[in-house]
Amino acid sequence: MMRYALALDAEMSAPAATGERHIAPIPRISIQAFCETPEFANAVQAAASDRRMVKAHVKVQMGGLAGAVEAYRGAVTPNVILIEHCSNGTELLEGLDHLAGVCDAGTKVVVVGRLNDIILYREMVRRGISDYLISPLAPIDVVRAVSGLFSAPDSEPVGRVIAVIGAKGGVGASTVAHNVAFTIARDLALDTVIADLDLPFGTAGLDFNQDPPQGIADAVFSPDRVDNAFIDRLLSKCTDHLSLLASPATLEREYDFGTETFDPILDAMRSSVPYIVLDLPHLWTAWAKRTLVSADEVLLVTAPDLANLRNAKNLFDFVRGARPNDRPPLYLLNQLGMQKRPEVRPADFAKALEAEAVVTIPFDPQLFGTAANNGQMIAEVSAGHQVADTFLTVAKALTGRAEVKKQKRDFLSPLLAKLRGQ
């Protein structure tokens, strides 16, 4: 009798809407799909290109359940088998019994069918099938199903990665990233790590007035040592809920990284930290591209000029195309209202990007310069300032959280409003 690993989803309903809950990245596994219809084959192919499945090896072929039985008579089975079966339940159960004779121990099997039959479902559970999904399926439904096989039901949610990048150098992307991370940690009371990925020129250490002896470079150049405990030793504590993974900000060595260099570091942090904010440098390399695409949320920082508009449009189009199952990136307009500088209007950005800016931030050299020189955040320099409230708006938009403390309603307010004629 085959021994499928049991990871059952108790729901026997139509696929849920995209994005209803966080979907964990899928580990380095092999997946083979045996399809009966072109629609399911296309859904699996599209799922294979999703950012969460970038580490998995996916193979799609036709033939259904009979094709799977024949394929594994003399071959090793993969980690996951997806089988589409559109016929009756009796043939399905008989076919699964035949598959049991050729399936290796530990293989997870997911069946996709059209019958919403609880008796059939229980029979499949008895045979050790990992999951049963009712077609039709969207690509994100396939990703969600595979992810669920490797996520324990009682485990904590995987940490969410927020990538912040500037459309152009000098637009204040690092300042925004640091203040957003500070706001998530302080105002939303969520444990957060700010990771400075600009190793030669990063400013996170300066902005938080920290000079840790270790940082992200130690993890980058010692990939074999990376685990939760190692990352914890590299973190510098900034506040009760905020830690810093600082860059060395030195030119003692060259920082030429491979495509997957930061994967182990981010995987380790995901397993222990609810929110990781990445301060990405303004460059376009294989590792930067991969990091941007693999993030759960993307925030683009722009200034109101033509070069920023062009670059923002290019980045928006790329991110949307590379992440079809995620919501589009967010963007904000920074440094608005600089004297004597002609500006591209926010409405022009909204038209080109087909989205409104989440916030706009006015040009205030006194406020931002004071914060930078003091190694403080905006909310520390000027508590209650409008810009600090702006960063709270951005933090809430990126995390999907409501404000922790709601203002108490004054019972006299309605009466006073009437007296004032409001």
C-alpha positions as a Markdown table, in Angstrom:
| # | Residue | x | y | z |
|---|---|---|---|---|
| 1 | Met | 0.0 | 0.0 | 0.0 |
| 2 | Met | 1.5 | 3.4 | -0.9 |
| 3 | Arg | 2.1 | 5.8 | 1.9 |
| 4 | Tyr | 1.3 | 9.3 | 0.8 |
| 5 | Ala | 2.1 | 12.1 | 3.2 |
| 6 | Leu | -1.1 | 13.4 | 4.5 |
| 7 | Ala | -1.7 | 17.2 | 4.2 |
| 8 | Leu | -5.4 | 17.5 | 3.7 |
| 9 | Asp | -7.3 | 20.7 | 3.0 |
| 10 | Ala | -10.7 | 20.2 | 4.7 |
| 11 | Glu | -12.5 | 22.4 | 2.2 |
| 12 | Met | -14.3 | 20.8 | -0.6 |
| 13 | Ser | -15.4 | 23.9 | -2.4 |
| 14 | Ala | -14.6 | 26.1 | -5.4 |
| 15 | Pro | -11.1 | 27.7 | -5.3 |
| 16 | Ala | -10.9 | 30.8 | -3.1 |
| 17 | Ala | -10.3 | 34.2 | -4.5 |
| 18 | Thr | -6.7 | 35.3 | -5.2 |
| 19 | Gly | -4.9 | 36.8 | -2.3 |
| 20 | Glu | -7.3 | 35.9 | 0.5 |
| 21 | Arg | -4.4 | 34.7 | 2.7 |
| 22 | His | -0.7 | 34.6 | 2.5 |
| 23 | Ile | 0.8 | 31.8 | 0.4 |
| 24 | Ala | 4.2 | 30.5 | 1.6 |
| 25 | Pro | 7.0 | 30.1 | -0.9 |
| 26 | Ile | 7.5 | 26.5 | -2.2 |
| 27 | Pro | 10.7 | 24.7 | -1.4 |
| 28 | Arg | 13.1 | 23.1 | -3.9 |
| 29 | Ile | 10.9 | 20.1 | -5.0 |
| 30 | Ser | 10.0 | 18.3 | -8.1 |
| 31 | Ile | 6.4 | 18.5 | -9.4 |
| 32 | Gln | 4.8 | 16.5 | -12.3 |
| 33 | Ala | 1.3 | 17.2 | -13.6 |
| 34 | Phe | -0.7 | 14.7 | -15.7 |
| 35 | Cys | -3.5 | 16.6 | -17.4 |
| 36 | Glu | -6.6 | 15.6 | -19.3 |
| 37 | Thr | -7.5 | 19.1 | -20.5 |
| 38 | Pro | -5.5 | 21.9 | -22.0 |
| 39 | Glu | -7.0 | 24.3 | -19.5 |
| 40 | Phe | -5.5 | 22.6 | -16.5 |
| 41 | Ala | -2.2 | 22.1 | -18.4 |
| 42 | Asn | -2.1 | 25.9 | -19.0 |
| 43 | Ala | -2.9 | 26.6 | -15.4 |
| 44 | Val | 0.0 | 24.5 | -14.2 |
| 45 | Gln | 2.4 | 26.0 | -16.7 |
| 46 | Ala | 1.3 | 29.5 | -15.5 |
| 47 | Ala | 1.7 | 28.5 | -11.9 |
| 48 | Ala | 5.2 | 27.3 | -12.6 |
| 49 | Ser | 6.2 | 30.9 | -13.4 |
| 50 | Asp | 4.8 | 32.3 | -10.2 |
| 51 | Arg | 7.4 | 33.9 | -7.9 |
| 52 | Arg | 6.5 | 31.4 | -5.1 |
| 53 | Met | 7.4 | 28.4 | -7.3 |
| 54 | Val | 10.7 | 29.8 | -8.6 |
| 55 | Lys | 12.7 | 27.0 | -6.7 |
| 56 | Ala | 10.5 | 24.1 | -7.8 |
| 57 | His | 11.0 | 22.0 | -10.9 |
| 58 | Val | 7.7 | 21.6 | -12.7 |
| 59 | Lys | 6.9 | 19.2 | -15.6 |
| 60 | Val | 3.6 | 19.1 | -17.4 |
| 61 | Gln | 2.3 | 16.4 | -19.6 |
| 62 | Met | -1.0 | 15.0 | -20.8 |
| 63 | Gly | -2.4 | 11.5 | -20.1 |
| 64 | Gly | -4.2 | 11.9 | -16.8 |
| 65 | Leu | -4.2 | 9.1 | -14.2 |
| 66 | Ala | -3.5 | 6.4 | -16.7 |
| 67 | Gly | -0.5 | 8.3 | -18.0 |
| 68 | Ala | 0.8 | 8.7 | -14.4 |
| 69 | Val | 0.6 | 5.0 | -13.7 |
| 70 | Glu | 2.3 | 4.1 | -16.9 |
| 71 | Ala | 5.1 | 6.7 | -16.4 |
| 72 | Tyr | 6.1 | 5.5 | -13.0 |
| 73 | Arg | 6.2 | 1.8 | -13.7 |
| 74 | Gly | 10.0 | 2.1 | -14.1 |
| 75 | Ala | 10.7 | 5.6 | -12.8 |
| 76 | Val | 11.1 | 7.3 | -9.5 |
| 77 | Thr | 8.2 | 9.5 | -8.5 |
| 78 | Pro | 8.6 | 13.2 | -7.8 |
| 79 | Asn | 7.8 | 15.0 | -4.5 |
| 80 | Val | 4.4 | 16.0 | -5.8 |
| 81 | Ile | 2.1 | 14.5 | -8.5 |
| 82 | Leu | -0.8 | 16.6 | -9.8 |
| 83 | Ile | -3.4 | 14.4 | -11.5 |
| 84 | Glu | -6.5 | 15.6 | -13.4 |
| 85 | His | -9.3 | 13.1 | -13.7 |
| 86 | Cys | -12.6 | 14.1 | -15.4 |
| 87 | Ser | -14.3 | 10.7 | -15.4 |
| 88 | Asn | -16.5 | 9.0 | -12.8 |
| 89 | Gly | -15.5 | 8.2 | -9.2 |
| 90 | Thr | -15.2 | 4.5 | -9.6 |
| 91 | Glu | -12.6 | 4.8 | -12.3 |
| 92 | Leu | -10.7 | 7.4 | -10.2 |
| 93 | Leu | -10.5 | 5.1 | -7.2 |
| 94 | Glu | -9.4 | 2.1 | -9.3 |
| 95 | Gly | -6.7 | 4.2 | -11.0 |
| 96 | Leu | -5.5 | 5.4 | -7.6 |
| 97 | Asp | -5.2 | 1.8 | -6.4 |
| 98 | His | -3.0 | 1.1 | -9.5 |
| 99 | Leu | -0.9 | 4.2 | -8.8 |
| 100 | Ala | -0.3 | 3.0 | -5.3 |
| 101 | Gly | 1.7 | 0.0 | -6.7 |
| 102 | Val | 4.2 | 2.3 | -8.5 |
| 103 | Cys | 4.3 | 5.3 | -6.3 |
| 104 | Asp | 7.2 | 5.9 | -3.9 |
| 105 | Ala | 6.8 | 6.4 | -0.2 |
| 106 | Gly | 6.5 | 10.1 | 0.8 |
| 107 | Thr | 5.2 | 11.3 | -2.5 |
| 108 | Lys | 2.3 | 13.7 | -2.2 |
| 109 | Val | -0.6 | 13.3 | -4.6 |
| 110 | Val | -3.1 | 16.0 | -5.5 |
| 111 | Val | -6.2 | 15.0 | -7.5 |
| 112 | Val | -8.1 | 17.6 | -9.6 |
| 113 | Gly | -11.6 | 16.6 | -10.7 |
| 114 | Arg | -15.1 | 17.8 | -11.3 |
| 115 | Leu | -17.1 | 15.7 | -8.8 |
| 116 | Asn | -18.1 | 17.5 | -5.6 |
| 117 | Asp | -18.8 | 14.2 | -3.8 |
| 118 | Ile | -18.1 | 13.9 | 0.0 |
| 119 | Ile | -18.1 | 10.1 | -0.2 |
| 120 | Leu | -15.6 | 10.1 | -3.0 |
| 121 | Tyr | -13.5 | 12.6 | -1.0 |
| 122 | Arg | -13.5 | 10.3 | 2.0 |
| 123 | Glu | -12.4 | 7.3 | 0.0 |
| 124 | Met | -9.5 | 9.3 | -1.4 |
| 125 | Val | -8.5 | 10.4 | 2.1 |
| 126 | Arg | -8.6 | 6.8 | 3.2 |
| 127 | Arg | -6.2 | 6.0 | 0.4 |
| 128 | Gly | -3.9 | 8.8 | 1.6 |
| 129 | Ile | -4.4 | 11.3 | -1.1 |
| 130 | Ser | -2.9 | 14.7 | 0.0 |
| 131 | Asp | -5.6 | 17.0 | -1.5 |
| 132 | Tyr | -8.6 | 17.0 | -3.8 |
| 133 | Leu | -9.4 | 20.2 | -5.8 |
| 134 | Ile | -12.5 | 20.9 | -7.9 |
| 135 | Ser | -11.9 | 22.3 | -11.4 |
| 136 | Pro | -11.7 | 24.8 | -13.0 |
| 137 | Leu | -8.5 | 26.1 | -11.3 |
| 138 | Ala | -6.7 | 29.4 | -11.8 |
| 139 | Pro | -2.8 | 29.3 | -11.6 |
| 140 | Ile | -2.9 | 30.8 | -8.1 |
| 141 | Asp | -5.1 | 28.0 | -6.9 |
| 142 | Val | -2.4 | 25.5 | -8.0 |
| 143 | Val | 0.3 | 27.5 | -6.2 |
| 144 | Arg | -1.9 | 27.7 | -3.1 |
| 145 | Ala | -2.5 | 23.9 | -3.1 |
| 146 | Val | 1.1 | 23.0 | -3.5 |
| 147 | Ser | 2.2 | 25.5 | -0.9 |
| 148 | Gly | -0.3 | 24.0 | 1.6 |
| 149 | Leu | 1.3 | 20.6 | 1.3 |
| 150 | Phe | 4.5 | 21.9 | 2.9 |
| 151 | Ser | 3.0 | 24.3 | 5.4 |
| 152 | Ala | 1.9 | 22.9 | 8.8 |
| 153 | Pro | -1.7 | 23.9 | 9.6 |
| 154 | Asp | -0.7 | 25.1 | 13.1 |
| 155 | Ser | 2.5 | 26.9 | 12.0 |
| 156 | Glu | 3.0 | 30.6 | 12.2 |
| 157 | Pro | 2.5 | 32.6 | 9.0 |
| 158 | Val | 5.7 | 33.0 | 6.9 |
| 159 | Gly | 7.2 | 36.5 | 7.2 |
| 160 | Arg | 6.3 | 38.9 | 4.5 |
| 161 | Val | 9.0 | 40.7 | 2.4 |
| 162 | Ile | 8.5 | 44.3 | 1.4 |
| 163 | Ala | 11.0 | 45.5 | -1.3 |
| 164 | Val | 11.5 | 49.3 | -1.6 |
| 165 | Ile | 13.3 | 50.6 | -4.6 |
| 166 | Gly | 13.7 | 54.0 | -6.2 |
| 167 | Ala | 12.8 | 54.8 | -9.8 |
| 168 | Lys | 15.9 | 56.8 | -10.0 |
| 169 | Gly | 18.9 | 57.5 | -7.8 |
| 170 | Gly | 18.5 | 60.3 | -5.3 |
| 171 | Val | 14.7 | 60.1 | -4.9 |
| 172 | Gly | 14.9 | 59.2 | -1.2 |
| 173 | Ala | 14.0 | 55.5 | -1.5 |
| 174 | Ser | 16.3 | 54.5 | 1.4 |
| 175 | Thr | 14.8 | 57.2 | 3.7 |
| 176 | Val | 11.3 | 56.0 | 2.8 |
| 177 | Ala | 12.3 | 52.4 | 3.4 |
| 178 | His | 13.8 | 53.2 | 6.8 |
| 179 | Asn | 10.8 | 55.3 | 8.0 |
| 180 | Val | 8.3 | 52.8 | 6.8 |
| 181 | Ala | 10.0 | 49.9 | 8.6 |
| 182 | Phe | 10.2 | 52.1 | 11.8 |
| 183 | Thr | 6.5 | 52.9 | 11.5 |
| 184 | Ile | 5.5 | 49.2 | 11.0 |
| 185 | Ala | 7.5 | 48.4 | 14.1 |
| 186 | Arg | 6.5 | 51.3 | 16.4 |
| 187 | Asp | 3.0 | 52.3 | 15.4 |
| 188 | Leu | 1.7 | 48.8 | 14.3 |
| 189 | Ala | 3.7 | 47.0 | 16.9 |
| 190 | Leu | 4.9 | 44.3 | 14.5 |
| 191 | Asp | 8.4 | 42.8 | 14.7 |
| 192 | Thr | 10.3 | 44.0 | 11.7 |
| 193 | Val | 13.8 | 43.8 | 10.2 |
| 194 | Ile | 15.2 | 46.5 | 7.9 |
| 195 | Ala | 17.8 | 44.9 | 5.6 |
| 196 | Asp | 20.2 | 47.2 | 3.8 |
| 197 | Leu | 21.1 | 45.5 | 0.5 |
| 198 | Asp | 23.3 | 48.4 | -0.7 |
| 199 | Leu | 26.5 | 46.9 | 0.7 |
| 200 | Pro | 29.1 | 49.5 | -0.5 |
| 201 | Phe | 27.0 | 52.6 | 0.1 |
| 202 | Gly | 24.1 | 51.8 | 2.3 |
| 203 | Thr | 22.9 | 54.4 | 4.8 |
| 204 | Ala | 20.7 | 52.4 | 7.2 |
| 205 | Gly | 23.4 | 52.3 | 9.8 |
| 206 | Leu | 23.7 | 56.1 | 9.7 |
| 207 | Asp | 19.9 | 56.7 | 9.7 |
| 208 | Phe | 19.4 | 54.6 | 12.7 |
| 209 | Asn | 22.6 | 55.8 | 14.5 |
| 210 | Gln | 24.0 | 52.2 | 14.6 |
| 211 | Asp | 27.5 | 50.9 | 13.9 |
| 212 | Pro | 27.2 | 47.2 | 14.4 |
| 213 | Pro | 30.4 | 45.1 | 14.0 |
| 214 | Gln | 28.5 | 42.5 | 11.9 |
| 215 | Gly | 25.8 | 42.7 | 9.3 |
| 216 | Ile | 24.5 | 41.4 | 6.0 |
| 217 | Ala | 28.0 | 41.0 | 4.5 |
| 218 | Asp | 28.8 | 38.3 | 7.1 |
| 219 | Ala | 25.8 | 36.3 | 5.9 |
| 220 | Val | 26.4 | 36.9 | 2.2 |
| 221 | Phe | 30.0 | 35.7 | 2.3 |
| 222 | Ser | 29.3 | 32.8 | 4.7 |
| 223 | Pro | 26.2 | 31.1 | 3.0 |
| 224 | Asp | 26.9 | 27.7 | 4.6 |
| 225 | Arg | 26.5 | 29.2 | 8.1 |
| 226 | Val | 23.1 | 30.9 | 7.4 |
| 227 | Asp | 20.3 | 29.8 | 9.7 |
| 228 | Asn | 18.0 | 31.5 | 12.2 |
| 229 | Ala | 20.5 | 31.6 | 15.0 |
| 230 | Phe | 23.2 | 33.0 | 12.7 |
| 231 | Ile | 21.0 | 35.8 | 11.4 |
| 232 | Asp | 19.9 | 36.7 | 14.9 |
| 233 | Arg | 23.5 | 37.3 | 15.9 |
| 234 | Leu | 23.9 | 39.7 | 13.0 |
| 235 | Leu | 20.9 | 41.8 | 13.8 |
| 236 | Ser | 21.3 | 45.1 | 15.6 |
| 237 | Lys | 18.3 | 46.1 | 17.8 |
| 238 | Cys | 16.9 | 49.6 | 17.1 |
| 239 | Thr | 13.7 | 49.5 | 19.0 |
| 240 | Asp | 11.5 | 47.0 | 20.8 |
| 241 | His | 10.1 | 45.7 | 17.5 |
| 242 | Leu | 12.7 | 46.8 | 15.0 |
| 243 | Ser | 16.1 | 45.3 | 14.1 |
| 244 | Leu | 18.7 | 46.2 | 11.5 |
| 245 | Leu | 20.6 | 44.0 | 9.2 |
| 246 | Ala | 23.2 | 46.6 | 8.3 |
| 247 | Ser | 25.5 | 46.9 | 5.2 |
| 248 | Pro | 29.2 | 47.3 | 5.8 |
| 249 | Ala | 29.3 | 50.5 | 3.6 |
| 250 | Thr | 32.9 | 50.0 | 2.8 |
| 251 | Leu | 34.9 | 49.6 | -0.5 |
| 252 | Glu | 37.3 | 47.0 | 0.8 |
| 253 | Arg | 35.9 | 44.3 | -1.5 |
| 254 | Glu | 33.8 | 44.0 | -4.7 |
| 255 | Tyr | 30.2 | 43.0 | -4.3 |
| 256 | Asp | 29.5 | 41.0 | -7.4 |
| 257 | Phe | 26.7 | 38.6 | -6.4 |
| 258 | Gly | 25.1 | 35.6 | -8.0 |
| 259 | Thr | 21.4 | 35.4 | -8.8 |
| 260 | Glu | 20.5 | 33.4 | -5.6 |
| 261 | Thr | 22.9 | 35.0 | -3.2 |
| 262 | Phe | 20.3 | 36.5 | -0.9 |
| 263 | Asp | 17.8 | 33.6 | -1.0 |
| 264 | Pro | 19.2 | 31.8 | 2.1 |
| 265 | Ile | 19.2 | 35.0 | 4.1 |
| 266 | Leu | 15.6 | 35.9 | 3.2 |
| 267 | Asp | 14.4 | 32.3 | 3.8 |
| 268 | Ala | 15.9 | 32.4 | 7.3 |
| 269 | Met | 14.3 | 35.7 | 8.1 |
| 270 | Arg | 10.9 | 34.7 | 6.7 |
| 271 | Ser | 10.7 | 31.8 | 9.2 |
| 272 | Ser | 11.2 | 34.0 | 12.2 |
| 273 | Val | 10.3 | 37.7 | 11.5 |
| 274 | Pro | 6.8 | 38.8 | 10.5 |
| 275 | Tyr | 8.0 | 41.7 | 8.3 |
| 276 | Ile | 11.2 | 42.2 | 6.4 |
| 277 | Val | 11.7 | 45.6 | 4.6 |
| 278 | Leu | 14.4 | 45.5 | 1.9 |
| 279 | Asp | 16.2 | 48.7 | 1.1 |
| 280 | Leu | 17.2 | 47.9 | -2.5 |
| 281 | Pro | 19.8 | 50.0 | -4.3 |
| 282 | His | 19.0 | 51.6 | -7.6 |
| 283 | Leu | 20.6 | 49.0 | -10.0 |
| 284 | Trp | 19.5 | 46.3 | -12.3 |
| 285 | Thr | 21.3 | 43.0 | -11.8 |
| 286 | Ala | 20.2 | 39.4 | -11.8 |
| 287 | Trp | 20.1 | 39.3 | -7.9 |
| 288 | Ala | 18.3 | 42.6 | -7.7 |
| 289 | Lys | 15.7 | 41.5 | -10.3 |
| 290 | Arg | 15.1 | 38.2 | -8.5 |
| 291 | Thr | 14.8 | 39.9 | -5.1 |
| 292 | Leu | 12.3 | 42.4 | -6.4 |
| 293 | Val | 10.1 | 39.7 | -8.1 |
| 294 | Ser | 10.2 | 37.4 | -5.1 |
| 295 | Ala | 9.1 | 40.0 | -2.6 |
| 296 | Asp | 5.5 | 39.9 | -1.3 |
| 297 | Glu | 5.0 | 43.6 | -1.7 |
| 298 | Val | 6.8 | 46.2 | -3.8 |
| 299 | Leu | 7.0 | 49.9 | -3.1 |
| 300 | Leu | 8.4 | 52.2 | -5.8 |
| 301 | Val | 9.6 | 55.6 | -4.8 |
| 302 | Thr | 9.6 | 58.3 | -7.5 |
| 303 | Ala | 10.2 | 62.0 | -7.8 |
| 304 | Pro | 8.1 | 64.2 | -10.1 |
| 305 | Asp | 10.3 | 64.4 | -13.2 |
| 306 | Leu | 10.3 | 62.8 | -16.7 |
| 307 | Ala | 13.1 | 60.3 | -16.0 |
| 308 | Asn | 11.3 | 59.1 | -12.9 |
| 309 | Leu | 8.1 | 58.7 | -14.9 |
| 310 | Arg | 9.8 | 56.7 | -17.6 |
| 311 | Asn | 11.6 | 54.4 | -15.1 |
| 312 | Ala | 8.6 | 54.0 | -13.0 |
| 313 | Lys | 6.6 | 52.9 | -16.0 |
| 314 | Asn | 9.2 | 50.4 | -17.0 |
| 315 | Leu | 9.4 | 49.0 | -13.5 |
| 316 | Phe | 5.6 | 48.9 | -13.1 |
| 317 | Asp | 5.2 | 47.0 | -16.4 |
| 318 | Phe | 8.0 | 44.6 | -15.5 |
| 319 | Val | 6.7 | 43.8 | -12.0 |
| 320 | Arg | 3.2 | 43.4 | -13.1 |
| 321 | Gly | 4.2 | 41.0 | -15.8 |
| 322 | Ala | 6.5 | 39.0 | -13.6 |
| 323 | Arg | 4.0 | 38.8 | -10.7 |
| 324 | Pro | 0.6 | 38.1 | -12.4 |
| 325 | Asn | -0.9 | 36.5 | -9.3 |
| 326 | Asp | 0.0 | 39.4 | -6.9 |
| 327 | Arg | -1.4 | 42.8 | -6.6 |
| 328 | Pro | 0.4 | 45.6 | -8.6 |
| 329 | Pro | 3.2 | 47.4 | -6.8 |
| 330 | Leu | 2.5 | 50.6 | -4.9 |
| 331 | Tyr | 4.3 | 53.8 | -5.5 |
| 332 | Leu | 4.6 | 57.2 | -3.8 |
| 333 | Leu | 5.7 | 60.6 | -5.1 |
| 334 | Asn | 8.5 | 62.1 | -3.1 |
| 335 | Gln | 10.1 | 65.6 | -3.0 |
| 336 | Leu | 7.1 | 67.4 | -4.4 |
| 337 | Gly | 7.1 | 71.2 | -4.5 |
| 338 | Met | 10.9 | 71.9 | -4.8 |
| 339 | Gln | 11.3 | 75.5 | -5.6 |
| 340 | Lys | 12.1 | 76.6 | -9.2 |
| 341 | Arg | 11.9 | 72.9 | -10.4 |
| 342 | Pro | 9.4 | 72.1 | -13.1 |
| 343 | Glu | 7.4 | 69.0 | -12.1 |
| 344 | Val | 5.4 | 66.3 | -13.8 |
| 345 | Arg | 2.0 | 66.3 | -12.3 |
| 346 | Pro | 0.8 | 63.4 | -10.0 |
| 347 | Ala | -2.1 | 63.0 | -12.4 |
| 348 | Asp | 0.3 | 62.3 | -15.3 |
| 349 | Phe | 2.0 | 59.5 | -13.2 |
| 350 | Ala | -1.5 | 58.1 | -12.4 |
| 351 | Lys | -2.4 | 58.0 | -16.0 |
| 352 | Ala | 0.9 | 56.4 | -17.2 |
| 353 | Leu | 1.0 | 53.8 | -14.4 |
| 354 | Glu | -2.8 | 53.3 | -14.3 |
| 355 | Ala | -2.7 | 53.7 | -10.6 |
| 356 | Glu | -2.9 | 56.5 | -8.0 |
| 357 | Ala | 0.1 | 57.2 | -5.8 |
| 358 | Val | -0.5 | 55.8 | -2.3 |
| 359 | Val | 0.8 | 59.1 | -0.9 |
| 360 | Thr | 2.7 | 62.2 | -1.9 |
| 361 | Ile | 5.5 | 63.6 | 0.2 |
| 362 | Pro | 6.4 | 67.3 | 0.0 |
| 363 | Phe | 10.0 | 68.5 | -0.4 |
| 364 | Asp | 11.1 | 69.5 | 3.1 |
| 365 | Pro | 15.0 | 69.7 | 3.3 |
| 366 | Gln | 14.9 | 71.0 | 6.9 |
| 367 | Leu | 12.9 | 68.2 | 8.3 |
| 368 | Phe | 14.6 | 65.3 | 6.4 |
| 369 | Gly | 18.1 | 66.8 | 6.7 |
| 370 | Thr | 17.7 | 67.2 | 10.5 |
| 371 | Ala | 16.6 | 63.6 | 10.8 |
| 372 | Ala | 19.4 | 62.3 | 8.6 |
| 373 | Asn | 22.1 | 64.2 | 10.4 |
| 374 | Asn | 20.8 | 63.2 | 13.8 |
| 375 | Gly | 20.4 | 59.5 | 13.0 |
| 376 | Gln | 16.7 | 59.6 | 13.7 |
| 377 | Met | 13.4 | 58.9 | 11.9 |
| 378 | Ile | 10.9 | 61.6 | 11.0 |
| 379 | Ala | 8.5 | 60.7 | 13.8 |
| 380 | Glu | 11.4 | 61.1 | 16.3 |
| 381 | Val | 12.4 | 64.5 | 15.0 |
| 382 | Ser | 8.9 | 65.9 | 14.8 |
| 383 | Ala | 6.2 | 63.8 | 16.5 |
| 384 | Gly | 2.8 | 64.3 | 15.0 |
| 385 | His | 4.2 | 65.9 | 11.8 |
| 386 | Gln | 2.1 | 65.3 | 8.7 |
| 387 | Val | 4.9 | 63.4 | 7.0 |
| 388 | Ala | 5.0 | 61.0 | 9.9 |
| 389 | Asp | 1.3 | 60.3 | 9.4 |
| 390 | Thr | 2.1 | 59.8 | 5.7 |
| 391 | Phe | 4.5 | 57.0 | 6.5 |
| 392 | Leu | 1.8 | 55.4 | 8.7 |
| 393 | Thr | -0.5 | 55.4 | 5.7 |
| 394 | Val | 2.2 | 53.7 | 3.6 |
| 395 | Ala | 2.8 | 51.2 | 6.4 |
| 396 | Lys | -0.8 | 50.3 | 6.7 |
| 397 | Ala | -1.2 | 50.0 | 2.9 |
| 398 | Leu | 1.8 | 47.6 | 2.7 |
| 399 | Thr | 0.8 | 45.4 | 5.7 |
| 400 | Gly | -3.0 | 45.5 | 5.2 |
| 401 | Arg | -3.4 | 46.4 | 8.9 |
| 402 | Ala | -5.8 | 48.8 | 10.5 |
| 403 | Glu | -4.4 | 51.3 | 12.9 |
| 404 | Val | -3.8 | 49.8 | 16.2 |
| 405 | Lys | -5.2 | 52.6 | 18.4 |
| 406 | Lys | -8.4 | 54.1 | 17.3 |
| 407 | Gln | -9.4 | 57.6 | 18.4 |
| 408 | Lys | -12.0 | 57.7 | 21.0 |
| 409 | Arg | -15.2 | 59.3 | 19.8 |
| 410 | Asp | -16.2 | 62.4 | 21.8 |
| 411 | Phe | -19.9 | 62.1 | 22.5 |
| 412 | Leu | -20.2 | 65.9 | 22.3 |
| 413 | Ser | -18.8 | 66.1 | 18.8 |
| 414 | Pro | -22.2 | 65.6 | 16.9 |
| 415 | Leu | -23.7 | 68.4 | 19.1 |
| 416 | Leu | -20.8 | 70.8 | 18.5 |
| 417 | Ala | -20.9 | 70.1 | 14.8 |
| 418 | Lys | -24.5 | 71.1 | 14.6 |
| 419 | Leu | -23.9 | 74.3 | 16.6 |
| 420 | Arg | -21.1 | 75.2 | 14.1 |
| 421 | Gly | -23.4 | 74.5 | 11.2 |
| 422 | Gln | -21.3 | 71.6 | 9.9 |
